[in-house]
């Protein structure tokens, strides 16, 4: 606390937070890393040693290149730095190659790229208003948000232990969000207006008089670039598309918040389309010229994989699969099912190929797409017909991410971060959003525990999660102390249940006879228990979005 007091006095508290988490990342360098470490090493080798025409065909390793072209070029650039560390890591045939220099290079490349994430968090903090300003630094919304993002437990273990490059990708997303809400010259204007004591009245007028425009084009450009780095961000593309059409292509609203249809700007639509087209042309153009687009897309969307990953992501399909298993067990006990007709492939065996359910109807990729679209549509409808400003966009974006996580095909458990991080921005603004955030983030973060299954990392993940969770709950409770409690008794009971679940899975189950007979049981219990919490948070957020009035009506009231 003393360090933050000193930092506050010099105005460098944000730098202190960023430096602190960077040092922690450095301490995590020797920890366990997953097969994703080899995945990215192989991509370094592919892009460095092979011509572009072979990037999406190379299959020496099972870890083939399956990210969009911008990420491939990113690996290509990294490879030209990597050769000064260890040339052998760039040999395509050196499968599962690892050396101390390779480890240091790949770990530090993730840490270095997080600079973009740090900058994006700083920009997002500028968008947070100062209505709830406490006397202490640690009670300020901007400080709390900075900690929730910079020290996010999920990002720390996924990127800096498990190993991935999510930090700079989320940095692009957060920066695009910040640009959508920032106006050119607004920080100086805000200070002038705040000093005058009339922000609510003067800010819109001064914005109109001075011709300040939100930076929609920058936000759209950054998101288009992001899509060509990692296509999982297609989950939230509907929110971006509808928001940009609603708030940028239509230039005026009626007093009640509804659209003035005659304010539609063809110039703005064309400019947005041009941005998307140029970014896509730069990314996919070389492969179009090589007549390789079908091959690229077959790598990006491998529908031959199964409904669920080896470890079930805690979503609707985890509950569906669990119910199918329960019904099959009951069916066998009551002799309603013939054991010879039950599929041998098991959802919990670690396999990811397609298979058939035993009792419930089997799920196809098309069925998951339809379910996802149905789940997303109400949030898109609200964003268009019940505009709630930046908060409405963030809630829609979160719901798109959550709905895709809940009903998507072959969803990875790490995808929950796509909902947790934007929800962090909402958590410091409204008590209701803070409550949903805490349930979602605590449950979602715990669902990542199976990623780190080695003994040395057990105390690390428990300690880091406890510290982050305790801080999140205590800081948001302090921020909203004048409002109703953030949790009801049922929510409190559920969250406390994560403790006994962890004790059973990590400390009791390994010493029981069930470990041999039912090795999948801890994963199943973790997935199903967390799926209940995430489903509840998704439903609670949806109810809040549907019943909240538009901005125009709120102001009238």
DRENZASE-550780 format. One record per residue (C-alpha): residue number from 1; residue in one letter; x, y, z. Coordinates in pm, whole numbers, plus 50000, padded with zeros to 5 digits. Layout:
REM DRENZASE-550780
NODE NUM A X Y Z;
...
//
This chain:
REM DRENZASE-550780
NODE 1 X 50000 50000 50000;
NODE 2 X 50289 50235 50078;
NODE 3 X 50423 50187 49727;
NODE 4 X 50089 50287 49577;
NODE 5 X 50072 50594 49804;
NODE 6 X 50411 50706 49678;
NODE 7 X 50309 50630 49322;
NODE 8 X 49988 50828 49368;
NODE 9 X 50184 51127 49488;
NODE 10 X 50389 51131 49173;
NODE 11 X 50099 51036 48947;
NODE 12 X 50268 50711 48841;
NODE 13 X 50044 50454 49008;
NODE 14 X 49951 50301 48672;
NODE 15 X 50317 50252 48583;
NODE 16 X 50371 50088 48921;
NODE 17 X 50087 49842 48856;
NODE 18 X 50218 49762 48508;
NODE 19 X 50574 49716 48630;
NODE 20 X 50461 49497 48920;
NODE 21 X 50268 49255 48700;
NODE 22 X 50558 49245 48450;
NODE 23 X 50794 49136 48726;
NODE 24 X 50545 48866 48826;
NODE 25 X 50535 48743 48466;
NODE 26 X 50914 48717 48469;
NODE 27 X 50897 48504 48784;
NODE 28 X 50662 48264 48604;
NODE 29 X 50908 48194 48320;
NODE 30 X 51037 47859 48460;
NODE 31 X 50688 47719 48523;
NODE 32 X 50510 47446 48329;
NODE 33 X 50411 47516 47970;
NODE 34 X 50152 47330 47764;
NODE 35 X 50163 47190 47411;
NODE 36 X 50075 47542 47293;
NODE 37 X 50444 47621 47351;
NODE 38 X 50534 47366 47083;
NODE 39 X 50247 47490 46865;
NODE 40 X 50392 47840 46847;
NODE 41 X 50751 47713 46810;
NODE 42 X 50635 47508 46511;
NODE 43 X 50462 47812 46362;
NODE 44 X 50786 48007 46399;
NODE 45 X 50962 47732 46206;
NODE 46 X 50695 47709 45935;
NODE 47 X 50684 48081 45860;
NODE 48 X 51060 48122 45878;
NODE 49 X 51178 47827 45669;
NODE 50 X 50899 47775 45418;
NODE 51 X 50755 47996 45140;
NODE 52 X 50414 48149 45200;
NODE 53 X 50259 47904 44953;
NODE 54 X 50330 47617 45197;
NODE 55 X 50230 47780 45527;
NODE 56 X 49877 47641 45534;
NODE 57 X 49972 47305 45379;
NODE 58 X 50267 47209 45599;
NODE 59 X 50171 46912 45820;
NODE 60 X 50497 46761 45948;
NODE 61 X 50376 46836 46298;
NODE 62 X 50023 46770 46419;
NODE 63 X 50019 47135 46532;
NODE 64 X 49949 47285 46191;
NODE 65 X 49905 47658 46133;
NODE 66 X 49537 47733 46199;
NODE 67 X 49532 48107 46278;
NODE 68 X 49455 48384 46022;
NODE 69 X 49733 48530 45804;
NODE 70 X 49815 48833 46021;
NODE 71 X 49913 48600 46304;
NODE 72 X 50122 48398 46061;
NODE 73 X 50306 48716 45962;
NODE 74 X 50344 48799 46331;
NODE 75 X 50517 48461 46381;
NODE 76 X 50729 48534 46072;
NODE 77 X 50851 48861 46224;
NODE 78 X 50920 48693 46559;
NODE 79 X 51117 48421 46384;
NODE 80 X 51369 48676 46258;
NODE 81 X 51441 48769 46618;
NODE 82 X 51429 48408 46735;
NODE 83 X 51718 48308 46506;
NODE 84 X 51954 48512 46725;
NODE 85 X 51851 48305 47028;
NODE 86 X 51850 47949 46889;
NODE 87 X 51849 47869 46518;
NODE 88 X 51741 47511 46586;
NODE 89 X 51395 47615 46703;
NODE 90 X 51327 47727 46345;
NODE 91 X 51374 47381 46194;
NODE 92 X 51034 47238 46092;
NODE 93 X 51153 46882 46154;
NODE 94 X 51271 46951 46510;
NODE 95 X 50945 46835 46661;
NODE 96 X 50895 46909 47033;
NODE 97 X 51223 47098 47034;
NODE 98 X 51297 47290 47351;
NODE 99 X 51605 47458 47491;
NODE 100 X 51669 47716 47759;
NODE 101 X 51717 47986 47494;
NODE 102 X 51398 47883 47316;
NODE 103 X 51209 47900 47645;
NODE 104 X 51346 48245 47727;
NODE 105 X 51270 48381 47380;
NODE 106 X 50913 48257 47368;
NODE 107 X 50835 48362 47725;
NODE 108 X 50983 48709 47680;
NODE 109 X 50808 48754 47344;
NODE 110 X 50474 48716 47523;
NODE 111 X 50579 48959 47798;
NODE 112 X 50706 49212 47543;
NODE 113 X 50388 49198 47334;
NODE 114 X 50185 49270 47648;
NODE 115 X 50302 49631 47615;
NODE 116 X 50007 49678 47377;
NODE 117 X 49770 49538 47639;
NODE 118 X 49907 49777 47902;
NODE 119 X 49858 50073 47667;
NODE 120 X 49504 49961 47584;
NODE 121 X 49414 49935 47953;
NODE 122 X 49548 50288 48004;
NODE 123 X 49328 50414 47719;
NODE 124 X 49022 50233 47856;
NODE 125 X 49074 50398 48194;
NODE 126 X 49040 50736 48025;
NODE 127 X 48685 50638 47929;
NODE 128 X 48579 50578 48290;
NODE 129 X 48389 50869 48444;
NODE 130 X 48473 51003 48788;
NODE 131 X 48129 50999 48948;
NODE 132 X 48232 50746 49213;
NODE 133 X 48559 50899 49327;
NODE 134 X 48680 50788 49668;
NODE 135 X 48924 50975 49886;
NODE 136 X 49177 50694 49867;
NODE 137 X 49357 50600 49546;
NODE 138 X 49258 50235 49585;
NODE 139 X 48888 50331 49588;
NODE 140 X 48897 50510 49253;
NODE 141 X 48722 50327 48964;
NODE 142 X 49020 50379 48735;
NODE 143 X 49258 50217 48982;
NODE 144 X 49024 49922 49041;
NODE 145 X 48975 49871 48667;
NODE 146 X 49349 49884 48607;
NODE 147 X 49408 49607 48862;
NODE 148 X 49120 49396 48729;
NODE 149 X 49265 49410 48378;
NODE 150 X 49642 49423 48426;
NODE 151 X 49643 49159 48701;
NODE 152 X 49370 48944 48552;
NODE 153 X 49423 48592 48685;
NODE 154 X 49299 48420 48371;
NODE 155 X 49536 48606 48140;
NODE 156 X 49830 48547 48373;
NODE 157 X 49795 48170 48382;
NODE 158 X 49686 48121 48020;
NODE 159 X 49960 48338 47867;
NODE 160 X 50247 48319 48113;
NODE 161 X 50217 47964 48244;
NODE 162 X 50007 47762 47997;
NODE 163 X 50151 47976 47712;
NODE 164 X 49965 48178 47451;
NODE 165 X 49964 48529 47304;
NODE 166 X 49622 48646 47423;
NODE 167 X 49749 48962 47593;
NODE 168 X 49831 49169 47287;
NODE 169 X 49520 49038 47108;
NODE 170 X 49297 49150 47393;
NODE 171 X 49498 49472 47383;
NODE 172 X 49379 49528 47026;
NODE 173 X 49020 49458 47131;
NODE 174 X 49031 49690 47433;
NODE 175 X 49199 49960 47229;
NODE 176 X 48929 49934 46962;
NODE 177 X 48663 49965 47235;
NODE 178 X 48838 50270 47379;
NODE 179 X 48858 50436 47038;
NODE 180 X 48484 50387 46982;
NODE 181 X 48410 50595 47292;
NODE 182 X 48688 50854 47277;
NODE 183 X 48664 51184 47096;
NODE 184 X 48958 51367 46945;
NODE 185 X 49072 51626 47195;
NODE 186 X 48828 51508 47461;
NODE 187 X 49069 51466 47757;
NODE 188 X 49151 51840 47758;
NODE 189 X 48788 51931 47698;
NODE 190 X 48677 51707 47985;
NODE 191 X 48907 51886 48228;
NODE 192 X 48771 52224 48121;
NODE 193 X 48411 52109 48160;
NODE 194 X 48474 51936 48492;
NODE 195 X 48633 52250 48628;
NODE 196 X 48327 52446 48524;
NODE 197 X 48108 52203 48719;
NODE 198 X 47860 52149 48435;
NODE 199 X 47975 51839 48252;
NODE 200 X 47632 51692 48184;
NODE 201 X 47508 52011 48012;
NODE 202 X 47818 52164 47859;
NODE 203 X 47994 51856 47720;
NODE 204 X 47741 51768 47445;
NODE 205 X 47715 52135 47340;
NODE 206 X 48090 52192 47329;
NODE 207 X 48136 51864 47143;
NODE 208 X 47891 51978 46876;
NODE 209 X 48030 52332 46855;
NODE 210 X 48394 52223 46830;
NODE 211 X 48315 51945 46584;
NODE 212 X 48464 51668 46794;
NODE 213 X 48393 51324 46655;
NODE 214 X 48418 50983 46815;
NODE 215 X 48697 50776 46671;
NODE 216 X 48474 50513 46511;
NODE 217 X 48697 50457 46210;
NODE 218 X 48998 50383 46429;
NODE 219 X 48793 50142 46637;
NODE 220 X 48662 49968 46325;
NODE 221 X 49011 49943 46176;
NODE 222 X 49159 49794 46493;
NODE 223 X 48882 49536 46519;
NODE 224 X 48919 49440 46152;
NODE 225 X 49291 49388 46211;
NODE 226 X 49214 49183 46522;
NODE 227 X 48986 48948 46326;
NODE 228 X 49273 48869 46093;
NODE 229 X 49499 48789 46389;
NODE 230 X 49259 48547 46559;
NODE 231 X 48920 48454 46423;
NODE 232 X 48767 48370 46762;
NODE 233 X 48683 48741 46782;
NODE 234 X 48413 48673 46524;
NODE 235 X 48211 48591 46838;
NODE 236 X 48174 48964 46908;
NODE 237 X 48163 49089 46548;
NODE 238 X 47779 49125 46550;
NODE 239 X 47803 49373 46838;
NODE 240 X 48061 49581 46652;
NODE 241 X 47869 49571 46326;
NODE 242 X 47535 49678 46473;
NODE 243 X 47688 49942 46701;
NODE 244 X 47886 50103 46417;
NODE 245 X 47582 50100 46189;
NODE 246 X 47361 50246 46463;
NODE 247 X 47593 50511 46605;
NODE 248 X 47815 50600 46310;
NODE 249 X 47628 50537 45987;
NODE 250 X 47314 50701 46130;
NODE 251 X 47420 51047 46236;
NODE 252 X 47121 51156 46448;
NODE 253 X 46860 51024 46692;
NODE 254 X 46516 51143 46794;
NODE 255 X 46467 51284 47148;
NODE 256 X 46345 50943 47269;
NODE 257 X 46665 50776 47146;
NODE 258 X 46519 50611 46836;
NODE 259 X 46681 50649 46494;
NODE 260 X 46622 50936 46254;
NODE 261 X 46609 50726 45939;
NODE 262 X 46678 51024 45717;
NODE 263 X 47017 51073 45886;
NODE 264 X 47166 50767 45717;
NODE 265 X 47507 50841 45564;
NODE 266 X 47612 50640 45259;
NODE 267 X 47956 50799 45276;
NODE 268 X 48014 50656 45624;
NODE 269 X 47892 50309 45524;
NODE 270 X 48126 50310 45226;
NODE 271 X 48417 50430 45440;
NODE 272 X 48356 50151 45692;
NODE 273 X 48327 49894 45416;
NODE 274 X 48645 50022 45261;
NODE 275 X 48836 49980 45588;
NODE 276 X 48718 49622 45625;
NODE 277 X 48788 49545 45260;
NODE 278 X 49142 49687 45263;
NODE 279 X 49237 49502 45582;
NODE 280 X 49092 49178 45445;
NODE 281 X 49266 49229 45111;
NODE 282 X 49599 49283 45284;
NODE 283 X 49551 48968 45492;
NODE 284 X 49392 48727 45245;
NODE 285 X 49509 48879 44916;
NODE 286 X 49831 48676 44882;
NODE 287 X 49642 48350 44942;
NODE 288 X 49369 48453 44699;
NODE 289 X 49639 48511 44438;
NODE 290 X 49778 48164 44515;
NODE 291 X 49427 48016 44489;
NODE 292 X 49462 47887 44849;
NODE 293 X 49166 48049 45025;
NODE 294 X 48973 47720 45058;
NODE 295 X 49278 47563 45225;
NODE 296 X 49319 47858 45461;
NODE 297 X 48953 47845 45563;
NODE 298 X 48967 47467 45612;
NODE 299 X 49244 47527 45868;
NODE 300 X 49059 47812 46039;
NODE 301 X 48730 47622 46072;
NODE 302 X 48807 47252 46136;
NODE 303 X 48455 47115 46181;
NODE 304 X 48589 46758 46185;
NODE 305 X 48676 46818 46550;
NODE 306 X 48416 46722 46805;
NODE 307 X 48145 46922 46977;
NODE 308 X 48361 46972 47285;
NODE 309 X 48730 47003 47354;
NODE 310 X 48913 46726 47544;
NODE 311 X 48823 46911 47864;
NODE 312 X 48465 47030 47839;
NODE 313 X 48434 47407 47833;
NODE 314 X 48183 47494 48108;
NODE 315 X 47894 47581 47881;
NODE 316 X 47549 47454 47781;
NODE 317 X 47695 47152 47601;
NODE 318 X 47878 47045 47916;
NODE 319 X 47542 47028 48092;
NODE 320 X 47393 46854 47787;
NODE 321 X 47672 46594 47780;
NODE 322 X 47647 46538 48156;
NODE 323 X 47273 46483 48127;
NODE 324 X 47331 46236 47844;
NODE 325 X 47576 46040 48062;
NODE 326 X 47336 46037 48358;
NODE 327 X 47051 45917 48137;
NODE 328 X 47271 45647 47984;
NODE 329 X 47372 45519 48329;
NODE 330 X 47009 45513 48441;
NODE 331 X 46911 45344 48116;
NODE 332 X 47168 45071 48167;
NODE 333 X 47067 45018 48529;
NODE 334 X 46700 44984 48435;
NODE 335 X 46794 44778 48127;
NODE 336 X 46629 45027 47891;
NODE 337 X 46952 45042 47690;
NODE 338 X 47155 44768 47526;
NODE 339 X 47524 44796 47632;
NODE 340 X 47629 44673 47288;
NODE 341 X 47461 44973 47121;
NODE 342 X 47630 45238 47334;
NODE 343 X 47905 45428 47145;
NODE 344 X 48254 45339 47263;
NODE 345 X 48392 45692 47222;
NODE 346 X 48374 45886 47544;
NODE 347 X 48332 46259 47576;
NODE 348 X 48569 46257 47871;
NODE 349 X 48839 46034 47724;
NODE 350 X 49045 46324 47592;
NODE 351 X 48939 46267 47231;
NODE 352 X 48805 46555 47026;
NODE 353 X 48669 46370 46724;
NODE 354 X 48301 46358 46633;
NODE 355 X 48091 46102 46817;
NODE 356 X 47731 46014 46892;
NODE 357 X 47540 46085 47212;
NODE 358 X 47385 45783 47380;
NODE 359 X 47035 45901 47475;
NODE 360 X 46995 46265 47372;
NODE 361 X 47007 46370 47005;
NODE 362 X 47361 46417 46874;
NODE 363 X 47461 46776 46800;
NODE 364 X 47590 46896 46462;
NODE 365 X 47789 47212 46379;
NODE 366 X 47478 47355 46210;
NODE 367 X 47274 47301 46527;
NODE 368 X 47531 47488 46737;
NODE 369 X 47535 47773 46484;
NODE 370 X 47155 47805 46499;
NODE 371 X 47156 47796 46880;
NODE 372 X 47430 48060 46892;
NODE 373 X 47245 48292 46654;
NODE 374 X 46922 48255 46850;
NODE 375 X 47109 48333 47173;
NODE 376 X 47275 48643 47026;
NODE 377 X 46973 48797 46849;
NODE 378 X 46796 48948 47154;
NODE 379 X 47111 49137 47258;
NODE 380 X 47155 49267 46903;
NODE 381 X 46788 49370 46901;
NODE 382 X 46835 49567 47224;
NODE 383 X 47150 49735 47092;
NODE 384 X 46953 49860 46791;
NODE 385 X 46613 49944 46939;
NODE 386 X 46710 50019 47303;
NODE 387 X 47039 50209 47272;
NODE 388 X 47215 50255 47605;
NODE 389 X 47530 50424 47484;
NODE 390 X 47875 50275 47547;
NODE 391 X 47741 50064 47833;
NODE 392 X 47484 49910 47600;
NODE 393 X 47753 49823 47345;
NODE 394 X 47976 49662 47608;
NODE 395 X 47687 49458 47745;
NODE 396 X 47593 49343 47395;
NODE 397 X 47955 49257 47321;
NODE 398 X 47976 49055 47644;
NODE 399 X 47652 48874 47565;
NODE 400 X 47773 48790 47213;
NODE 401 X 48093 48648 47361;
NODE 402 X 47904 48456 47630;
NODE 403 X 47637 48326 47393;
NODE 404 X 47903 48199 47153;
NODE 405 X 48086 48041 47446;
NODE 406 X 47765 47881 47569;
NODE 407 X 47648 47731 47239;
NODE 408 X 47946 47729 47001;
NODE 409 X 48109 47428 46836;
NODE 410 X 48433 47295 46988;
NODE 411 X 48468 47585 47229;
NODE 412 X 48789 47605 47432;
NODE 413 X 48765 47684 47802;
NODE 414 X 49003 47980 47753;
NODE 415 X 48737 48157 47543;
NODE 416 X 48564 48266 47865;
NODE 417 X 48823 48546 47886;
NODE 418 X 48656 48704 47583;
NODE 419 X 48356 48780 47808;
NODE 420 X 48541 48845 48134;
NODE 421 X 48766 49128 48011;
NODE 422 X 48497 49356 47858;
NODE 423 X 48277 49282 48160;
NODE 424 X 48558 49427 48373;
NODE 425 X 48490 49767 48213;
NODE 426 X 48126 49746 48319;
NODE 427 X 48199 49626 48672;
NODE 428 X 48323 49964 48798;
NODE 429 X 48021 50155 48665;
NODE 430 X 47710 49983 48805;
NODE 431 X 47654 49761 49109;
NODE 432 X 47439 49518 48910;
NODE 433 X 47712 49471 48651;
NODE 434 X 47969 49432 48929;
NODE 435 X 47767 49146 49077;
NODE 436 X 47744 48966 48742;
NODE 437 X 48114 49026 48679;
NODE 438 X 48217 48872 49010;
NODE 439 X 48010 48558 48951;
NODE 440 X 48132 48525 48593;
NODE 441 X 48498 48594 48662;
NODE 442 X 48524 48377 48975;
NODE 443 X 48354 48081 48807;
NODE 444 X 48525 48134 48472;
NODE 445 X 48869 48165 48626;
NODE 446 X 48823 47854 48835;
NODE 447 X 48720 47663 48522;
NODE 448 X 49074 47728 48391;
NODE 449 X 49234 47533 48677;
NODE 450 X 49252 47203 48481;
NODE 451 X 49486 47374 48233;
NODE 452 X 49755 47363 48503;
NODE 453 X 49754 47002 48619;
NODE 454 X 50115 46967 48739;
NODE 455 X 50194 46962 49112;
NODE 456 X 50440 47258 49125;
NODE 457 X 50178 47490 48973;
NODE 458 X 49904 47389 49220;
NODE 459 X 49998 47640 49495;
NODE 460 X 50067 47909 49234;
NODE 461 X 49724 47891 49071;
NODE 462 X 49541 47867 49406;
NODE 463 X 49732 48163 49554;
NODE 464 X 49696 48386 49246;
NODE 465 X 49326 48309 49212;
NODE 466 X 49260 48375 49581;
NODE 467 X 49444 48707 49569;
NODE 468 X 49264 48823 49255;
NODE 469 X 48921 48706 49373;
NODE 470 X 48956 48858 49720;
NODE 471 X 49071 49188 49571;
NODE 472 X 48792 49191 49311;
NODE 473 X 48517 49128 49566;
NODE 474 X 48653 49362 49835;
NODE 475 X 48730 49652 49600;
NODE 476 X 48392 49639 49422;
NODE 477 X 48209 49601 49752;
NODE 478 X 48388 49914 49873;
NODE 479 X 48310 50099 49551;
NODE 480 X 47938 50020 49580;
NODE 481 X 47913 50015 49959;
NODE 482 X 47619 50257 49959;
NODE 483 X 47412 50023 49743;
NODE 484 X 47256 49683 49811;
NODE 485 X 47486 49379 49864;
NODE 486 X 47647 49244 49548;
NODE 487 X 47548 48882 49626;
NODE 488 X 47235 48718 49757;
NODE 489 X 47257 48409 49980;
NODE 490 X 47225 48166 49688;
NODE 491 X 47507 48328 49491;
NODE 492 X 47728 48337 49801;
NODE 493 X 47661 47970 49871;
NODE 494 X 47743 47875 49511;
NODE 495 X 48071 48068 49502;
NODE 496 X 48181 47926 49838;
NODE 497 X 48113 47580 49694;
NODE 498 X 48417 47620 49467;
NODE 499 X 48637 47564 49775;
NODE 500 X 48508 47215 49862;
NODE 501 X 48508 47128 49492;
NODE 502 X 48878 47212 49467;
NODE 503 X 48958 47013 49782;
NODE 504 X 48773 46709 49647;
NODE 505 X 48930 46724 49300;
NODE 506 X 49290 46801 49399;
NODE 507 X 49337 46655 49748;
NODE 508 X 49077 46380 49803;
NODE 509 X 49004 46217 49466;
NODE 510 X 49369 46121 49386;
NODE 511 X 49374 45898 49696;
NODE 512 X 49051 45712 49619;
NODE 513 X 48995 45395 49416;
NODE 514 X 48786 45601 49173;
NODE 515 X 49103 45754 49028;
NODE 516 X 49162 45442 48818;
NODE 517 X 48801 45359 48738;
NODE 518 X 48677 45716 48674;
NODE 519 X 48983 45930 48588;
NODE 520 X 48764 46186 48410;
NODE 521 X 48547 46260 48715;
NODE 522 X 48732 46574 48844;
NODE 523 X 48714 46732 48498;
NODE 524 X 48347 46645 48466;
NODE 525 X 48261 46788 48809;
NODE 526 X 48461 47105 48747;
NODE 527 X 48308 47159 48405;
NODE 528 X 47949 47097 48514;
NODE 529 X 47974 47301 48836;
NODE 530 X 48129 47598 48655;
NODE 531 X 47879 47565 48369;
NODE 532 X 47599 47629 48619;
NODE 533 X 47762 47954 48738;
NODE 534 X 47845 48082 48390;
NODE 535 X 47495 47999 48265;
NODE 536 X 47350 48187 48561;
NODE 537 X 47568 48493 48493;
NODE 538 X 47471 48485 48124;
NODE 539 X 47101 48464 48211;
NODE 540 X 47125 48738 48477;
NODE 541 X 47303 48974 48237;
NODE 542 X 47047 48904 47966;
NODE 543 X 46755 48983 48199;
NODE 544 X 46924 49309 48298;
NODE 545 X 46975 49409 47933;
NODE 546 X 46618 49327 47836;
NODE 547 X 46450 49518 48120;
NODE 548 X 46673 49827 48126;
NODE 549 X 46517 50129 47949;
NODE 550 X 46689 50310 47659;
NODE 551 X 46910 50607 47739;
NODE 552 X 46653 50856 47615;
NODE 553 X 46381 50730 47848;
NODE 554 X 46622 50713 48140;
NODE 555 X 46710 51079 48100;
NODE 556 X 46343 51181 48084;
NODE 557 X 46269 50996 48405;
//
